[in-house]
Structures are given as structure tokens and as C-alpha cells.
Amino acid sequence: MSRSDSVRRALLGFGSQGFNAASNLLVSVGVAHAASAASFGAFSLVYLTAQTVLVVVRAATSLALLVTTDANAPERRNWINQSLSASALAGMLFGIGFAAAGLLLSDESRIACFVMAAAMPVWLLQDAIAYVAIYLGRPGQALVTNVIWLGFQAMFMVSGWIFFSSRPWVAQVAWVCGVVCAAAYGVLWLSPRLSVAAGSAWLNSRFRAIVDLVGDNFLQQVGQQSLSYILGVGVGLAGVAAYRATQVPFGLLRTVTQGIVPVSIVDGKRWVSTRGPASIYRFVFMWAICAGIGAAVLGALLLCVPDHYGASILGAAWSGARGIVPLVTISMVGVNVNLAALVGLRILGATRATLLLRFPNISLQLVGAGVGAFGGLHWALGGYLIGVWLCVPISAYFLRGAVVAAKSDNAGASAVAASGHSA
């Protein structure tokens, strides 16, 4: 695995994630442009619920495929079919759930629920196929599927506005059509064999890892959202606005890292298979350095933005956001260092350690923010910063434990193989 190949795959993963985010942003902008405040609020709640479902199903299927299996093993085609079948099965079940909710909710939410009911099976399948492409070492195919999604979505949206004028459902239907086209391309490229039995077999064979990964992703979402709630209660809405304003640019950085994580897991498994479990330290160190530098550079650029430019983009929230950029930047560097350790744990397949690590990490960060909130916004973010960096040695401890366990497993496997040959 050459360094240039790793960089190329990372860039393709980032590009794929970027087009995926653009497709989801386009539907939100299209609905907001055409809908009333109440209709857009109803759509946003339905869409947020659907995204939560996507995160959970992705953890149980695509992420479990990356973490718990070897892409070079002869059984990989069977694993892929099982994982994709589980994604499609979950999509159908949640699609039925959204359709049932549409029958019970108000007019503002009904259309969004019905559209989401149609989208869930193909959306979850398309997302899973993109991850399979990364799993197979072909992130370019993941990029192609997301480019097709965005391209056809934009085409259907413009056509809908021409023939049906600017109506809220046009953007939603265009989004579904784009997903369908992307999923159709993915199915033609991969030719999976989907079945209920295969999906059930995946859930049964990976049950423990699935529970760990789903719990890990759920706690991650809780931790990210809880900081804003703590600031709202302890500091006030002005503090929340200032903090959320900083998260607009840092959200782009989060998109970059989330796009690189699955590629890093695949490349990291190859790295460890050729160099041994202890080599994960170097891999994680390089990952932490690159991700940390990215956060530091972004923070430095934000400090150089003239006030009138910042205010023109983020409005009144910029005045409060500028003063907390240094604290947020140092925190984000620490967050990315901790994320590097989590990537290492996933490379080693230590799903239970990844889940257990979330508890001290989230507790230290939120307790620090909560105690600091009594002194105001800067003290709250300072407490959060201290909590983030206190997590670094804990993350290193968990990573060391996973390396020791991996070495022990390898030694046991070697002993068994040696005894078999001697017999």
C-alpha cells in the first residue's frame, strides 16, 4: 500500500462524502425556498429522523462490514450480499414505518413522510453500496454513485420547477429520483444477490459487534448535541448562536474527516495485516497529526477573516463567534486526536472497547462544559476543552489494550497453526 494510493483513496472518499452532503443540502434548500415556515419545520423533523435511521443502519451494516471482516477473504462476496440485504431489509421496514406515520400526522408532515417512505429502501441501499465500494478498495465508484445522485437530483428539480412551479414536494421528489438513479447504477455495477435470509444471517452472525457499533454511534450523536443544550441552559441562546456559528466552518472539516474514516479503516487493516498490530501506533499517530493540523489551520484562517466578511455570512452571530474561535480550534484539534484513536480501535476490530471509550470521553467533556457554564461562554468552552484533552491519555490506554489483545490473538492463531502442521 503506497502512500500515494492512500492519499488518492482518502481524497476520493472525501469527494464522495462532499457530493453526498451536497445532495442532502440541496433538498433542504429547495424545500425551504418553496415552503412555509411550518411546512419546512415539519419536513426538517421528518428528515432529521430519517438521517438518524441512516446512521443507525449504517453502523449495523456498512460499518460492521468494514470493521469485522477482511476484504481479502474468499467469503467477502457472501458478506457483502448479507450486509446489503440487511440494509435493504431495514429500508423496507423503516419505509413502512414512515408511511404509517404519514397516515397519522398532519398535512405538513404527511407528504414528507410519504416521500421518505418511498426513499428509505433505495437510500439505505445506495449508502451501503457506496461503503462497499470503499470496502473493496474502489472509492472512485462511491464517488460516481454520489455524483449521479446529485446530478439527476438537480436535473429533476429544475424540470419540476419548470413544469410544476416552485412547490415543496418538487424538491423532495427530485431528491428521491436522484437516490433511485444512484442506487440503480450501484446495483448494476455490483450485481448483489439480495434476500431476507441473507439479511437475517448478517444480523445473527454480527449481533454483538452491531450492538457495540450502534451504541457507539448513538453516544457520539448524543455527545455532539448535548454541548449545545448545556450552553443553552447555562449560558443562553446568544452563547448557543455563537458556538453554532463556529460549527458552520468546522462542520466542513467534520465532513472531511467522516469521508476519510471508512477509507482509513480499510487501508489500516491492510497496514496492520502486513506490519503487525503494534504498527497501528504509527498509523494512528500520522492520522492524528494530519487531522489535528487540519483543525489548527482552519482555526487560524477563521481568525484572519475580516469582521465584515464574517458578519455577511453568519450575521450577528459572528461577533460572538470570533472571540471563541481559539477555544473551539484547540478543542477540535483534541477531538480529532481522540478520533484517530477510535479509528485505530475500529481497524483492530475492538468494537466493545470503542463503545466503552465513549462513556469517559463524553462524561469528561460534558461535565467540564457544565461546570464551566457557571462562569459564562468562555469558561464553558474552556471546561469542554479540558475534558477533550483529558480524554487523550484514556484513548491511548484503550488503544494499547486493543493492541495487546490483537497480539495475543495472533500468537494463539500461530500456535494453533503450528500444532496443526506438526500433527
N, C-alpha and C positions, 0 to 999 in steps of 0.2 A: 504494500500500500504506500505509494509515493505521496509526498507532501502536496504536490500539485494536484493529484487526483482528489485528495481530501478537501483541499480548498475549493476545487471545482464543484464537488458534490455539495459542500456547505453553501456555496453561492446559489446553486440550483435549488436547494431546499429553502433558502431564504426567498428566492424569487417565487417559488411555488406558494409559500405562505403569504407573500405580498399580494399576489393575484387573488388568492382566496379571501384575504381581508378586503380587497377592493370590491369583490363581488358582493360581500355582505354589507359593506359601506354603501354601495350603490342602491341596494334595495331600501335601506333606511332613509337615504336622502330622497329617493323617488317617492316614498310614501309620505315623508314629512312635507315635501313640496306640494303634494296634491290633497292631503287630508287635513281635517280639522284637528285641533289640539287633542280633543277627546279620542278621535279615531287613531291618531298617531300614538297616543298613550296606550290604547288597547293593543295595537299592533306590537308596540315595544315590549309589553309584558308577555305576549304570546311568543315573540321572537326570542326574548331572554330565556324563557322556559325551554324553548327548543334548543338553544345553544347549550344550556345546562345538560339536556338529554344527550346532545352530541358529545360533550366532554366525558360523560359517564360511559357511554357506549364505546367511545374511542379507547378509553382506558381498559375496558373489559375485552376488547378485541384487538385493535391495531397495536396499541402499546404493549399488551400482553404478548402479541406475536413477536415484536421486536426484542422484548426483554427475556422471554422464557424459551425461545427456540433459536436454533442455529440455521442461518440462511444457506449454509453449505451442505446441510444434511440431506440424505436421499428422501426423507419424509417431508421436505419443505412444501411440495405441491399439495400434499394432504393437509398440512397445517394451514396453508393459505386458503384452501377451499373451506375448511372448517371456520376459520376466522371471518371470512367474507360472508359465509352462510349465517353466522351469528349476528353480524351487522345488519344484513338484510332482514332477518327474522325480527330483530329488535326494532328496525324501522317500521315494519308492518304492524307490530303490536303498539308502538307509540303512535303510529298514524291513526289506528283505530281509536286510541285514547283522545287524540286531538279532535277527531270527527265527533266523538261523543260529547266532548266539551263544547264544541260548536253548537250542538243542539240545545245546550242548556244555558249558554251565555247570551249576552245582549247583542244587538245588531252590530255594534262597533267591533266586538271581538269575534263575531261569528265567521265573517269572511276570512279573517286572519287564521282562525282555527281550521277552517276547511282547506285553505291553501296549504297550511302546514301539514295537514293530514295527507295531502297528495304528495308533498315534498319529502316527508320523512324517510320512506323506504329508499328512494333514489339518492337522497342527500347523504344518508349514513353509508350507503354502498359506495358512492363516489369518494367520500372521505377515506373509507377503508382501502379502496383501490389505490389512492394516492400514497397511502402509507405502505402498501405492499410494494409499490414501485421503489420506494426508498429502501425497503427491506431487501429487495433483490439487487440493490446497488445501482438502480436506474432512476435517480431523482429527476432526470430530464423528462421522463414520462409523467411524473407527478406535476411538473410544471406545465406540460402540454395540456393535461386534463383541466387544470385551473385556468389556463389561457382560453381554452374552448368555452368553459363556463362563463367567464367574463365577457368574451366576445359575443356569444349568442345571446346572453342576457341583455347586453347593451343594444343589440340589433332588435330583439323582440320588444324592448322597452320603447325605443324610438318609433318602431312600427305601431305599437299600441297607442302611443300618444298621437300619431298621425290619424289613425282610424277611429279611435275611441275618445280622443281628447285626454286631458290630464286627470285621470281618476286613480284613487289609491290602489285599487285592485290590479291596475295595469302593471305597476312595478313589481307587485308580489307574484303575479302570473309569469312575468318575464323572468324573474329570479328562478322560479320552478322550471321553466323551459330551459334555461341555461344549465341548471343542475342535471336535467334529463339528458341533454346533449353530451355533457361531460361524462356522465355515468355510462351512456351508450358507447362512447369511444373507449372508456376503460374496460368495459365488458368485451368489446371486440378485440382489444389488444391482449387482454389477459386470458380470455376464454375460461372463466371459472366454472366449476360444477357446484351449483348451489342446491342445498336440500335442508329440510328441517332436521333430519337425523344428523347431518354434519354439524349444524349449528349447536345442537344439543350436546354432541360429543365434545365440542370445543369448551363449552361451559363446564361440563363434568370433569374434563381432564385438566383444566387450568383453574379450578374453583378457588383454591387458596390464593394463588397469585392474582386472580381477578379481584378478590375481596381486598387484598392489600393495595393494588393499584387504584381501584375505585376510591377507597378510603383516602389514599394519598392525594388524589386529585381533588376530592371534596374538601379536605382540610386546606389545601392550597387556595381554593376559591374562598373559603371562609376567612382565611388569614388576610387575603388581599382586600376583601370588602370590609372587614371589621375595623381596620385602621380608620377608614373614612367615618364610620359610625362613632368611634371613640372621639375623633376630632369634633364631630358634630355635637356630641353631648358635652364634652369637656371644654371646647374652645368656641364653638358657634359656627354658624353657616359660612361666615366670612373666612374662617380658617379652612373649612372644607373646600370652599371655592378656590382658595389659594393653592392648596395641596393638589386638588384635581387638575388645576391648570398646569402644574408641573408634570402631571401624568400624561398630558397630551403628547409632548415630545418623547418622554420616556416610555410611553406606550408603543411608539415605533421601535424603540430599542427592544422592548419585550417581544414584539413581533419577530424581530431578527433572531433573538435567542430561541424562541419557540420553534422557529423554522429550522434552526440548526440542530436542536436537540435530537430529533429522531435520526438524522444523518450521523450525528456523533455517536449514538448508541450502536449503530450498525458498524461504523468504522472502528469504534472502540472494541467491539467484540473481535474483530479481525486482529487488532493490535494485541489484545491480551492472548489470543489463541497462538500467536507466533512468538510472543516475548514472555509470557507467564503472567500470573495475577499481580505480582509486585510491580510490573511495568505500568499499572494503572495510575500509580502516583505521578509519573511524568505526564501521562495523558491529561489527568485532572489538573495538574499544575499549569500546563500550557493553556488548557481551556479557561482556567480561572484568570490567567494573565490577560488573555485576549478579550474576554468578556468584561473584565474589570477596566481595562484600558478603554474599551468602547463606552462604558458608562462615564468614565472620567472625562473623555474627550467631549461627549455630548454635553455634560455639565459645564465645561469650560466654554463651549460655543454659546450656550444659553446666557452665560454671564456677559458675553460680548455683544448680545443683541441690543440694539438701541431701544430705549423705552417706547418710542412712538411706534416702532415695528411690533414690539411685543403687545402693546395695547390694541393695535389694529387687528391682531389675530385673536387674542384671548380676552380682549375687552378690559373691563375694570378689574378682573381677577389678576391681571398681570402685575399690578402694583404690589399686591401681597405675595405673589408667587416669586418675584425676583429675589426677595430677601431670604427665601428659604431654599433657593437653588443649591447652595453649598451643602446644606444638611441633607437634602434629598439625594444629591450626587454621591456623597460619601456612603449613604445608606444603600444606594443602588449598586455601588461597587461591592459592598459586602454581600448583598443579595445574590449577585452573580457569582461571587466566590463560593457561597453556600450551594448555589445551583450546580456548580461544577462538581462538588462532592456528590450531590444527588444523581447527576449523570453517571458518575463513576459507580455508584451503587447499582444503578439500573443496568449498566454494562455487565457487572458481575452477577446480575440476576438476583440481587438481595432485595426482593420486594418487601419483605417484612421489616427489614432494617430501614428502608426508605419510609415506610409508614410510621414506624416508631420515632424516627428522627423528626418528623413533623411536629410532634407534641411539644418537646422542649423548645424547638425553634419558634413556633407560633406563640407559645406561652411567654417566652422572654421578650419577644418583640412587642406583643400587645400589653404586657404588664409595664414594660418600660414606657410605652406611649401613654398608658393610662395614668401612671404616676406623674409623668411629666406634664400632662394636660392641666394639672392644677396650677402650673406656672404660666400657661399660655401656649401658643402655637409652637414657638421655637423650642421651648422646653419639652413639649410633647414629641416633636420630631427628633430632638436630641436623645430622649429616652428610647425612642424606637431605634435610632442609630446604634446606641449602646447595646440594645438587645440583639440587633442583627450581628454585630461583631462578636458578641459573646457566643453566638451560635457557631462561629467558625471552628474553634477547637472541638466543639461537640461533633460537628460534621466530620472533622478529621478523625475523631475517635471511632465513629461508626464506620467510616471507610476502612480504617485499619482492621477493625473486627471482621469486615466482609472479606478483606484480602487474606487474613489468616484462615478464615473458613474455606475460601476458594483453594488455598494451598493445601489444606487438609483433604479436601475432596479430591484434588488432583493426585495427591500422594496415595490415597486409598484406591483410586481407579488404576493407578500404575501398579500397585501391589497386586490387585486382582488380576490385571492383565499378565503380570509376570508369573503368577502362580498358575494361570491357565496355560501359558507356554511351557512351563516346566513339567506340568502334568502330561 
